[in-house]
Amino acid sequence: MTVSEAVLSRRSIRAFKPDPVPLETLRRVLDKARWAPSGCNFQPWEATIVTGAPLAELQAKMLSSPMQDPIEYSWSDPEVIPECKARLHAVGAAMYQAMGVGRADADARADFVRNNATSFGAPAVLLCYFDRRMGPPQWSDVGMWLQTFMLLLREEGLDSCPQEFLSMYAKLIKEFIGVSDETHIFFCGIAIGYRDDGNPVNGFSRQREPIDGNVRFLGF
């Protein structure tokens, strides 16, 4: 698989097959992903990958617990920017339409949102966190590591879904995996597995801004 094929075939998968993900595959992917760039070579990313009985136990705890208050961090502030809000609404409308869930069906929408807690049936989940002393540049570095990880998963025929939603249970997750809430912030989960191609939620059409909407070229 070329880099272009990995980029264009990667999408946030929200329905997974139950097939387990081999440990040796994850180790191979992570061994390559550690070469992602980071400012000053700080390599700020840390993670725990959970599967099997421990994952089921953690998910049961999340399903039976309220979301934390205050939240770990805000990931929805850009909703106040009109163009960002429009993009959010567009992808949400396409996703729910693909599943046959109407705009007024609040119960069905709430049920689907709760599926975030079980990572949409993914057999493995990467839980990403890092030292609280890391600043915005290091958050960017962690993002580059995660993107590298997800593209390398595609090379292996695997799929993923980045889940900032799991930060709503950050303290619970950190306690479960033995990470200090005092020293570390929880960033996100990455659901890992094989996509269920028969589920319409994995096939709806997505939109991206044309490059001229976000990028300018000077001096060419």
Contacts in CASP RR format, 6 or more apart in sequence:
PFRMAT RR
TARGET T0000
AUTHOR 0000-0000-0000
METHOD contacts of the structure
MODEL  1
MTVSEAVLSRRSIRAFKPDPVPLETLRRVLDKARWAPSGCNFQPWEATIV
TGAPLAELQAKMLSSPMQDPIEYSWSDPEVIPECKARLHAVGAAMYQAMG
VGRADADARADFVRNNATSFGAPAVLLCYFDRRMGPPQWSDVGMWLQTFM
LLLREEGLDSCPQEFLSMYAKLIKEFIGVSDETHIFFCGIAIGYRDDGNP
VNGFSRQREPIDGNVRFLGF
1 9 0 8 1.000
1 154 0 8 1.000
1 155 0 8 1.000
1 157 0 8 1.000
3 151 0 8 1.000
5 154 0 8 1.000
6 151 0 8 1.000
6 152 0 8 1.000
6 154 0 8 1.000
6 155 0 8 1.000
7 151 0 8 1.000
9 154 0 8 1.000
10 150 0 8 1.000
10 151 0 8 1.000
10 154 0 8 1.000
10 159 0 8 1.000
10 160 0 8 1.000
11 159 0 8 1.000
11 202 0 8 1.000
11 203 0 8 1.000
11 206 0 8 1.000
12 160 0 8 1.000
12 161 0 8 1.000
12 162 0 8 1.000
13 120 0 8 1.000
13 122 0 8 1.000
13 159 0 8 1.000
13 160 0 8 1.000
13 161 0 8 1.000
13 191 0 8 1.000
13 193 0 8 1.000
13 195 0 8 1.000
13 196 0 8 1.000
13 202 0 8 1.000
14 95 0 8 1.000
14 115 0 8 1.000
14 120 0 8 1.000
14 161 0 8 1.000
14 199 0 8 1.000
14 201 0 8 1.000
14 202 0 8 1.000
15 120 0 8 1.000
15 121 0 8 1.000
15 195 0 8 1.000
15 196 0 8 1.000
15 198 0 8 1.000
15 199 0 8 1.000
15 201 0 8 1.000
15 202 0 8 1.000
16 119 0 8 1.000
16 120 0 8 1.000
16 121 0 8 1.000
16 122 0 8 1.000
16 123 0 8 1.000
16 159 0 8 1.000
16 191 0 8 1.000
16 193 0 8 1.000
16 194 0 8 1.000
16 195 0 8 1.000
16 196 0 8 1.000
17 193 0 8 1.000
17 194 0 8 1.000
17 195 0 8 1.000
17 196 0 8 1.000
18 121 0 8 1.000
18 123 0 8 1.000
19 123 0 8 1.000
19 193 0 8 1.000
19 194 0 8 1.000
20 51 0 8 1.000
20 52 0 8 1.000
20 123 0 8 1.000
20 124 0 8 1.000
21 51 0 8 1.000
21 123 0 8 1.000
21 124 0 8 1.000
21 158 0 8 1.000
21 192 0 8 1.000
21 193 0 8 1.000
21 194 0 8 1.000
25 156 0 8 1.000
25 158 0 8 1.000
26 49 0 8 1.000
26 124 0 8 1.000
26 192 0 8 1.000
28 156 0 8 1.000
29 149 0 8 1.000
29 152 0 8 1.000
29 153 0 8 1.000
29 155 0 8 1.000
29 156 0 8 1.000
29 158 0 8 1.000
30 149 0 8 1.000
32 148 0 8 1.000
32 152 0 8 1.000
33 145 0 8 1.000
33 148 0 8 1.000
33 149 0 8 1.000
33 152 0 8 1.000
34 43 0 8 1.000
34 145 0 8 1.000
35 148 0 8 1.000
36 141 0 8 1.000
36 144 0 8 1.000
36 145 0 8 1.000
36 147 0 8 1.000
36 148 0 8 1.000
36 149 0 8 1.000
37 141 0 8 1.000
37 144 0 8 1.000
38 44 0 8 1.000
38 45 0 8 1.000
38 138 0 8 1.000
38 141 0 8 1.000
38 144 0 8 1.000
38 145 0 8 1.000
39 137 0 8 1.000
39 138 0 8 1.000
39 141 0 8 1.000
42 134 0 8 1.000
42 138 0 8 1.000
42 141 0 8 1.000
43 141 0 8 1.000
44 130 0 8 1.000
44 131 0 8 1.000
44 134 0 8 1.000
44 138 0 8 1.000
44 141 0 8 1.000
44 142 0 8 1.000
45 128 0 8 1.000
45 130 0 8 1.000
45 141 0 8 1.000
45 142 0 8 1.000
45 145 0 8 1.000
45 146 0 8 1.000
46 128 0 8 1.000
46 129 0 8 1.000
46 130 0 8 1.000
46 131 0 8 1.000
46 179 0 8 1.000
46 184 0 8 1.000
47 126 0 8 1.000
47 127 0 8 1.000
47 128 0 8 1.000
47 129 0 8 1.000
48 126 0 8 1.000
48 127 0 8 1.000
48 177 0 8 1.000
48 179 0 8 1.000
49 124 0 8 1.000
49 125 0 8 1.000
49 126 0 8 1.000
49 127 0 8 1.000
49 192 0 8 1.000
50 58 0 8 1.000
50 124 0 8 1.000
50 125 0 8 1.000
50 127 0 8 1.000
50 177 0 8 1.000
51 123 0 8 1.000
51 124 0 8 1.000
51 125 0 8 1.000
52 123 0 8 1.000
55 123 0 8 1.000
55 124 0 8 1.000
55 125 0 8 1.000
57 176 0 8 1.000
58 173 0 8 1.000
58 176 0 8 1.000
58 177 0 8 1.000
59 117 0 8 1.000
59 118 0 8 1.000
59 119 0 8 1.000
61 172 0 8 1.000
61 176 0 8 1.000
62 117 0 8 1.000
62 166 0 8 1.000
62 169 0 8 1.000
62 172 0 8 1.000
62 173 0 8 1.000
63 114 0 8 1.000
63 117 0 8 1.000
63 118 0 8 1.000
65 169 0 8 1.000
65 172 0 8 1.000
67 168 0 8 1.000
67 169 0 8 1.000
68 168 0 8 1.000
68 169 0 8 1.000
68 170 0 8 1.000
68 171 0 8 1.000
68 172 0 8 1.000
71 167 0 8 1.000
71 168 0 8 1.000
72 167 0 8 1.000
72 168 0 8 1.000
72 170 0 8 1.000
72 171 0 8 1.000
72 185 0 8 1.000
72 186 0 8 1.000
73 167 0 8 1.000
73 185 0 8 1.000
75 164 0 8 1.000
75 167 0 8 1.000
78 84 0 8 1.000
78 85 0 8 1.000
79 85 0 8 1.000
79 88 0 8 1.000
87 207 0 8 1.000
87 209 0 8 1.000
90 207 0 8 1.000
91 206 0 8 1.000
91 207 0 8 1.000
93 103 0 8 1.000
94 204 0 8 1.000
94 205 0 8 1.000
94 206 0 8 1.000
94 207 0 8 1.000
95 201 0 8 1.000
95 204 0 8 1.000
96 102 0 8 1.000
96 103 0 8 1.000
96 109 0 8 1.000
96 112 0 8 1.000
97 204 0 8 1.000
98 200 0 8 1.000
98 201 0 8 1.000
98 203 0 8 1.000
98 204 0 8 1.000
99 112 0 8 1.000
99 200 0 8 1.000
99 201 0 8 1.000
100 200 0 8 1.000
101 108 0 8 1.000
101 109 0 8 1.000
101 112 0 8 1.000
102 108 0 8 1.000
102 109 0 8 1.000
113 165 0 8 1.000
115 121 0 8 1.000
116 163 0 8 1.000
116 165 0 8 1.000
116 166 0 8 1.000
117 165 0 8 1.000
117 166 0 8 1.000
117 169 0 8 1.000
119 125 0 8 1.000
119 161 0 8 1.000
119 163 0 8 1.000
119 166 0 8 1.000
119 189 0 8 1.000
119 191 0 8 1.000
120 161 0 8 1.000
120 191 0 8 1.000
121 191 0 8 1.000
122 161 0 8 1.000
122 191 0 8 1.000
122 192 0 8 1.000
122 193 0 8 1.000
123 192 0 8 1.000
123 193 0 8 1.000
124 191 0 8 1.000
124 192 0 8 1.000
124 193 0 8 1.000
125 163 0 8 1.000
125 189 0 8 1.000
125 190 0 8 1.000
125 191 0 8 1.000
125 192 0 8 1.000
126 149 0 8 1.000
126 189 0 8 1.000
126 190 0 8 1.000
126 192 0 8 1.000
127 166 0 8 1.000
127 173 0 8 1.000
127 177 0 8 1.000
127 186 0 8 1.000
127 189 0 8 1.000
128 142 0 8 1.000
128 146 0 8 1.000
128 186 0 8 1.000
128 187 0 8 1.000
128 188 0 8 1.000
128 189 0 8 1.000
128 190 0 8 1.000
129 174 0 8 1.000
129 179 0 8 1.000
129 184 0 8 1.000
129 185 0 8 1.000
129 186 0 8 1.000
129 187 0 8 1.000
130 138 0 8 1.000
130 142 0 8 1.000
130 184 0 8 1.000
130 185 0 8 1.000
130 187 0 8 1.000
131 183 0 8 1.000
131 184 0 8 1.000
131 185 0 8 1.000
132 182 0 8 1.000
132 183 0 8 1.000
132 184 0 8 1.000
132 185 0 8 1.000
134 142 0 8 1.000
134 185 0 8 1.000
139 187 0 8 1.000
142 187 0 8 1.000
146 162 0 8 1.000
146 188 0 8 1.000
146 190 0 8 1.000
149 160 0 8 1.000
149 190 0 8 1.000
150 160 0 8 1.000
150 162 0 8 1.000
150 190 0 8 1.000
153 159 0 8 1.000
153 160 0 8 1.000
153 192 0 8 1.000
153 193 0 8 1.000
157 194 0 8 1.000
158 192 0 8 1.000
158 193 0 8 1.000
158 194 0 8 1.000
159 192 0 8 1.000
159 193 0 8 1.000
159 194 0 8 1.000
159 195 0 8 1.000
160 190 0 8 1.000
160 191 0 8 1.000
160 192 0 8 1.000
160 193 0 8 1.000
161 190 0 8 1.000
161 191 0 8 1.000
162 188 0 8 1.000
162 189 0 8 1.000
162 190 0 8 1.000
163 188 0 8 1.000
163 189 0 8 1.000
163 190 0 8 1.000
163 191 0 8 1.000
164 187 0 8 1.000
164 188 0 8 1.000
164 189 0 8 1.000
166 173 0 8 1.000
166 186 0 8 1.000
166 188 0 8 1.000
166 189 0 8 1.000
167 186 0 8 1.000
167 187 0 8 1.000
167 188 0 8 1.000
170 181 0 8 1.000
170 185 0 8 1.000
170 186 0 8 1.000
171 181 0 8 1.000
171 186 0 8 1.000
173 186 0 8 1.000
174 180 0 8 1.000
174 181 0 8 1.000
174 184 0 8 1.000
174 186 0 8 1.000
175 181 0 8 1.000
179 186 0 8 1.000
195 202 0 8 1.000
196 202 0 8 1.000
END
